Amino acid sequence: MILYLHIPFCDSKCPYCAFTSYTNKTALKEAYARAILEQLEFEIEKFHAPIIESVFIGGGTPSVFSPKLLKPFMQRLTPLLSGKAEMTTEANPNSASPEWLFGMRELGFNRISFGVQSFDDKKLKFLGRAHSSREAKEAVLNAKKAGFENISIDLIYGAKPDTKKLLENDIKTASALPINHLSAYSLTLEEKTPFFDRKDAAKESLYMAKFIVKALKNEGFSQYEVSNFSRGYECFHNKRYWAHDSYMGVGCSAVGFDGNRRFYPSSDLEEYIKMPLFQKVEVLSEEDLRLERLFLALRSNLGISLERFSQESQDKIDALISEKKVYIKDDRLYSNDYFLADEIALFLS
């Protein structure tokens, strides 16, 4: 079992961000800490006190949430953790102070993912980020000093300022840092965000994606999912999602999954604090589950068992093999190009 905890607080809201986050409700942090502890007890009972192999804290901005506020939550969770649990927290470079980093290490976190997005100061300003390139590099080095074993950074591509030279510089700068993982995301224009109605915010990104994959490979990274690259470490938590495993979701808007049902807490912060145990439940059909497994498996190096396919699908698989879109190894089907995974899944569905 894996667990995701959502921290919905931010210092500032980026113009492309559609995640549940608030910049003006810091007074609710202590109440939120109590609410997530209450929901955690509920989830432990619902999932019959499972062994937790991975914890991932996302946001929002977890680095604006004090380790002291997280301590009761982690004390309750610790008895359920496996001996080698992957413990990840997201962070922003401007708020991940050395004190915060050491505080999270004391709570048991051994992996950190920084929302860097770029090492170009003009691009950072365009994206509405609150940190500079210098602060991003310092944050990574401080995390290493604090004892984080695995460090990841996020980069964004497909934004208006992007050029091959800029992206190449971002990758070379990232590669020189003590990181063993990188996530590269195409800028997506989400509804109800300031960037959505701007025609000049994003560029066509597929050719940039191909360029980034090649550049990262030259720096020793291997692509193991459409947006994720490893230099010796693949994120266990994310791979459990792609394997369609069950997961606990704790916090405002944090979705949970038990194998055939999804649980949706309130995405309104005040409502969540009032009723942390309230959840809408979605029951998924066998067809829903089959399609999800297919989409998730083909976008990563996990692949999918041939047993999942009907005899009628074999002709389609043979056609994809002849076109070198997929390959079979050890009775599992894999995509040759993760960027085509969705199209391949639709063709096979």
C-alpha positions as CSV (number, residue, x, y, z in Angstrom):
1,M,0.0,0.0,0.0
2,I,1.1,3.5,-0.7
3,L,-0.1,6.8,0.8
4,Y,-0.5,10.3,-0.7
5,L,-0.9,13.3,1.6
6,H,-2.0,16.6,0.1
7,I,-0.8,19.9,1.5
8,P,-3.0,22.7,0.0
9,F,-1.1,25.7,1.2
10,C,1.1,27.9,-1.1
11,D,3.0,31.2,-0.7
12,S,1.9,32.1,-4.3
13,K,-0.2,30.6,-7.0
14,C,1.5,29.9,-10.4
15,P,-0.6,31.0,-13.4
16,Y,-0.5,27.5,-14.9
17,C,-1.4,25.6,-11.7
18,A,-4.8,23.8,-11.5
19,F,-4.0,21.8,-8.3
20,T,-6.0,22.5,-5.1
21,S,-4.0,25.2,-3.3
22,Y,-4.6,28.3,-1.3
23,T,-2.4,31.4,-0.7
24,N,-4.5,33.2,1.8
25,K,-5.5,30.6,4.4
26,T,-2.4,30.0,6.4
27,A,-4.4,30.5,9.6
28,L,-6.0,27.1,8.9
29,K,-2.8,25.1,9.0
30,E,-3.2,23.8,12.6
31,A,-6.8,22.9,12.0
32,Y,-5.7,21.1,8.8
33,A,-3.1,19.2,10.7
34,R,-5.8,17.9,13.1
35,A,-8.1,17.1,10.2
36,I,-5.5,15.0,8.3
37,L,-4.8,13.0,11.5
38,E,-8.5,12.3,11.9
39,Q,-8.8,11.1,8.3
40,L,-5.6,9.0,8.7
41,E,-7.2,7.0,11.5
42,F,-10.3,6.5,9.3
43,E,-8.2,5.3,6.4
44,I,-6.1,3.0,8.5
45,E,-9.3,1.3,9.6
46,K,-10.8,1.3,6.1
47,F,-7.8,-0.4,4.7
48,H,-7.3,-2.7,7.7
49,A,-4.0,-1.3,8.9
50,P,-1.9,-2.1,5.8
51,I,1.8,-2.0,5.6
52,I,2.8,1.3,4.0
53,E,5.6,1.0,1.5
54,S,5.7,4.6,0.3
55,V,4.5,8.0,1.5
56,F,4.4,11.0,-0.9
57,I,3.6,14.5,0.3
58,G,2.5,16.8,-2.5
59,G,0.7,20.1,-2.9
60,G,0.3,22.9,-3.0
61,T,3.7,23.5,-1.4
62,P,4.6,21.0,1.4
63,S,7.7,23.2,2.3
64,V,5.4,25.9,3.7
65,F,4.0,23.4,6.2
66,S,6.0,23.0,9.3
67,P,7.5,19.6,10.2
68,K,6.1,20.3,13.7
69,L,2.6,20.3,12.3
70,L,3.3,17.0,10.5
71,K,4.9,15.3,13.5
72,P,1.6,13.8,15.0
73,F,0.6,12.5,11.6
74,M,4.0,10.8,11.1
75,Q,4.0,9.4,14.6
76,R,0.7,7.7,14.0
77,L,1.9,6.4,10.6
78,T,5.3,5.2,11.6
79,P,4.2,1.8,13.0
80,L,2.7,0.9,9.7
81,L,5.8,1.7,7.6
82,S,7.8,-1.0,6.0
83,G,11.4,-1.2,6.9
84,K,12.6,0.3,3.5
85,A,9.7,2.7,2.9
86,E,10.2,5.4,0.3
87,M,9.4,8.7,1.9
88,T,9.0,11.6,-0.5
89,T,8.2,15.2,0.0
90,E,7.7,17.9,-2.6
91,A,9.2,21.3,-2.0
92,N,9.7,24.7,-3.6
93,P,13.3,26.1,-3.6
94,N,12.4,29.4,-2.0
95,S,10.6,27.8,1.0
96,A,12.7,24.7,1.6
97,S,15.0,26.3,4.3
98,P,17.8,24.3,5.8
99,E,15.7,24.1,9.0
100,W,12.7,22.7,7.1
101,L,14.9,20.2,5.3
102,F,16.5,18.9,8.5
103,G,13.0,18.8,10.2
104,M,11.7,16.6,7.4
105,R,14.7,14.3,7.6
106,E,14.1,13.9,11.3
107,L,10.5,12.8,10.5
108,G,12.0,10.0,8.3
109,F,11.8,11.5,4.8
110,N,14.5,10.2,2.5
111,R,13.5,11.5,-0.9
112,I,12.7,15.1,-2.0
113,S,11.3,16.5,-5.3
114,F,11.9,20.2,-6.0
115,G,9.6,22.2,-8.3
116,V,12.4,23.9,-10.1
117,Q,10.7,24.2,-13.5
118,S,13.7,26.0,-15.1
119,F,17.2,27.4,-14.3
120,D,16.5,30.4,-16.5
121,D,15.5,33.5,-14.5
122,K,13.4,35.1,-17.3
123,K,11.5,31.8,-17.8
124,L,10.9,31.5,-14.1
125,K,9.4,34.9,-14.0
126,F,7.2,34.1,-17.0
127,L,6.0,31.0,-15.1
128,G,5.2,33.0,-12.0
129,R,7.7,31.1,-9.9
130,A,8.9,32.7,-6.6
131,H,12.5,31.5,-6.7
132,S,15.6,32.2,-8.8
133,S,18.0,29.9,-10.5
134,R,20.5,30.4,-7.8
135,E,18.0,29.5,-5.1
136,A,17.0,26.3,-6.9
137,K,20.6,25.1,-7.1
138,E,21.2,26.1,-3.4
139,A,18.1,24.1,-2.4
140,V,19.3,20.9,-4.0
141,L,22.7,21.3,-2.4
142,N,21.1,22.0,1.0
143,A,18.9,18.9,0.6
144,K,22.1,16.8,0.0
145,K,23.7,18.3,3.1
146,A,20.6,17.5,5.1
147,G,21.0,13.8,4.3
148,F,18.4,13.2,1.6
149,E,19.4,10.0,-0.2
150,N,17.3,10.6,-3.4
151,I,16.8,14.0,-4.9
152,S,14.6,14.8,-7.9
153,I,13.7,18.0,-9.7
154,D,10.8,19.0,-12.0
155,L,11.3,20.9,-15.3
156,I,8.6,22.4,-17.5
157,Y,9.0,22.7,-21.3
158,G,6.7,24.0,-24.0
159,A,6.5,27.5,-22.5
160,K,6.7,30.6,-24.7
161,P,10.3,31.5,-23.7
162,D,11.6,28.0,-24.6
163,T,14.4,27.5,-27.1
164,K,16.6,24.4,-27.7
165,K,19.5,26.4,-26.2
166,L,17.4,27.3,-23.0
167,L,16.3,23.7,-22.6
168,E,19.8,22.3,-23.2
169,N,21.1,24.7,-20.5
170,D,18.4,23.6,-18.1
171,I,19.3,20.0,-18.6
172,K,23.1,20.5,-18.3
173,T,22.6,22.6,-15.1
174,A,20.3,19.9,-13.6
175,S,22.7,17.2,-14.6
176,A,25.6,18.9,-12.7
177,L,23.6,18.8,-9.5
178,P,23.5,15.8,-7.1
179,I,20.2,14.4,-8.3
180,N,19.3,10.9,-9.4
181,H,15.8,11.6,-10.9
182,L,14.2,14.3,-13.1
183,S,10.6,14.8,-14.2
184,A,10.0,16.9,-17.4
185,Y,6.4,18.1,-17.9
186,S,4.9,19.8,-20.9
187,L,3.2,23.1,-20.0
188,T,-0.5,22.3,-20.0
189,L,-3.1,25.1,-20.2
190,E,-5.7,24.1,-17.7
191,E,-9.2,25.6,-17.4
192,K,-9.7,28.2,-14.7
193,T,-6.0,29.2,-14.6
194,P,-4.6,32.6,-15.8
195,F,-2.7,30.9,-18.6
196,F,-5.7,29.2,-20.1
197,D,-7.0,32.2,-22.1
198,R,-3.5,33.3,-23.2
199,K,-2.6,32.4,-26.7
200,D,1.1,33.2,-26.1
201,A,1.7,31.0,-23.1
202,A,2.6,27.7,-24.7
203,K,4.4,26.3,-27.7
204,E,3.9,23.1,-29.6
205,S,5.8,20.7,-27.4
206,L,6.2,17.3,-29.0
207,Y,9.4,18.2,-30.8
208,M,10.7,19.7,-27.5
209,A,9.8,16.5,-25.7
210,K,11.8,14.4,-28.2
211,F,14.7,16.8,-27.8
212,I,14.6,16.6,-24.0
213,V,14.6,12.8,-24.1
214,K,17.7,12.8,-26.3
215,A,19.5,15.5,-24.2
216,L,18.7,13.7,-21.0
217,K,20.0,10.4,-22.3
218,N,23.2,12.1,-23.2
219,E,23.5,13.2,-19.6
220,G,23.0,9.6,-18.3
221,F,19.3,9.7,-17.6
222,S,17.0,6.9,-18.8
223,Q,13.3,7.5,-19.6
224,Y,11.1,5.0,-17.6
225,E,7.8,6.8,-18.0
226,V,6.5,9.5,-20.4
227,S,7.6,12.3,-18.0
228,N,10.0,10.7,-15.7
229,F,13.8,10.0,-16.0
230,S,16.1,8.0,-13.8
231,R,19.8,8.3,-13.2
232,G,20.0,5.3,-10.9
233,Y,16.7,5.6,-9.1
234,E,13.1,5.1,-10.2
235,C,10.4,6.5,-8.0
236,F,8.7,3.5,-6.3
237,H,5.6,5.6,-5.4
238,N,4.8,6.6,-9.0
239,K,5.4,3.1,-10.3
240,R,2.7,1.8,-7.9
241,Y,0.2,4.2,-9.4
242,W,1.1,3.0,-12.9
243,A,0.8,-0.6,-11.8
244,H,-2.8,0.3,-10.8
245,D,-2.2,-0.6,-7.1
246,S,-4.4,0.6,-4.3
247,Y,-3.5,3.8,-2.5
248,M,-4.6,5.9,0.4
249,G,-5.4,9.5,-0.2
250,V,-5.3,11.8,2.8
251,G,-6.1,15.5,2.8
252,C,-8.2,18.0,0.9
253,S,-8.8,16.7,-2.7
254,A,-6.5,13.7,-2.1
255,V,-8.1,10.8,-4.1
256,G,-7.9,7.2,-2.7
257,F,-8.3,3.9,-4.5
258,D,-9.0,0.4,-3.2
259,G,-8.9,-1.7,-6.4
260,N,-12.4,-0.9,-7.8
261,R,-13.5,2.2,-6.0
262,R,-12.2,5.8,-5.8
263,F,-12.7,8.0,-2.8
264,Y,-13.0,11.8,-3.2
265,P,-12.7,14.0,-0.1
266,S,-13.8,17.6,-0.4
267,S,-11.6,19.9,-2.5
268,D,-12.8,22.9,-0.5
269,L,-10.4,23.5,2.4
270,E,-12.9,24.7,5.0
271,E,-15.3,22.0,4.1
272,Y,-12.6,19.4,4.4
273,I,-11.6,20.6,7.8
274,K,-15.2,20.5,9.0
275,M,-15.8,17.0,7.6
276,P,-12.5,15.2,6.9
277,L,-14.2,11.8,6.8
278,F,-16.7,12.8,4.1
279,Q,-15.9,11.2,0.7
280,K,-17.7,10.8,-2.5
281,V,-17.4,7.2,-3.8
282,E,-17.0,6.2,-7.4
283,V,-17.5,2.5,-8.3
284,L,-15.5,1.5,-11.4
285,S,-16.7,-1.1,-13.8
286,E,-14.5,-3.9,-15.0
287,E,-14.3,-2.1,-18.4
288,D,-13.2,1.1,-16.6
289,L,-10.5,-0.8,-14.7
290,R,-9.3,-2.6,-17.8
291,L,-8.8,0.6,-19.8
292,E,-7.0,2.3,-16.9
293,R,-4.6,-0.6,-16.5
294,L,-3.9,-0.5,-20.2
295,F,-3.3,3.3,-20.3
296,L,-1.1,3.3,-17.2
297,A,1.0,0.3,-18.1
298,L,1.9,1.4,-21.6
299,R,3.1,4.8,-20.6
300,S,5.9,3.3,-18.5
301,N,8.5,0.5,-18.5
302,L,6.1,-1.7,-16.5
303,G,4.3,-2.9,-19.5
304,I,1.2,-5.1,-19.3
305,S,0.7,-8.9,-19.2
306,L,-0.5,-10.5,-22.4
307,E,-3.0,-12.4,-20.3
308,R,-4.9,-9.1,-20.1
309,F,-5.8,-9.2,-23.8
310,S,-8.5,-11.2,-25.6
311,Q,-7.8,-13.3,-28.6
312,E,-9.5,-10.7,-30.7
313,S,-6.8,-8.2,-29.7
314,Q,-3.9,-10.3,-31.1
315,D,-4.3,-9.1,-34.7
316,K,-4.0,-5.5,-33.4
317,I,-1.0,-6.4,-31.3
318,D,0.6,-8.0,-34.4
319,A,0.0,-4.9,-36.4
320,L,1.6,-2.7,-33.8
321,I,4.6,-5.0,-33.6
322,S,5.1,-4.9,-37.4
323,E,5.0,-1.1,-37.2
324,K,7.5,-1.2,-34.3
325,K,5.2,0.7,-32.0
326,V,5.3,-2.1,-29.4
327,Y,7.3,-5.1,-28.4
328,I,6.8,-8.3,-26.3
329,K,9.2,-9.5,-23.7
330,D,8.6,-12.2,-21.1
331,D,4.9,-12.3,-22.0
332,R,4.4,-8.6,-21.4
333,L,3.6,-5.9,-23.9
334,Y,5.6,-2.7,-23.9
335,S,5.4,0.6,-25.8
336,N,8.4,1.6,-27.9
337,D,7.4,5.3,-27.6
338,Y,5.8,6.5,-24.3
339,F,4.6,9.6,-26.1
340,L,2.3,7.4,-28.2
341,A,1.1,5.3,-25.3
342,D,-2.4,6.8,-25.2
343,E,-2.9,6.3,-28.9
344,I,-1.8,2.7,-28.7
345,A,-4.0,2.1,-25.7
346,L,-7.0,3.5,-27.5
347,F,-6.2,1.4,-30.6
348,L,-6.1,-1.8,-28.4
349,S,-9.2,-0.9,-26.3
